[in-house]
Amino acid sequence: MKCAVCGLEMIVYQVTEDGPVYVCRNKRCPDFDKRLRKEAEETPPEEETGD
């Protein structure tokens, strides 16, 4: 299934009794699902090891 706005392939966010829930994964798309951004922000940034 492709996004109606940007044309990128959509992903399954979750499966419910009514069927799968598809969301757009393109961060630049106006239909980008905010739930995907929240998961990415919760990941702590990697620490740099300096010399």
Secondary structure, 3 states (H helix, E strand, C coil): CECCCCCCECEEEEEECCEEEEEECCCCCCCECHHHHHHHHHCCCCCCCCC
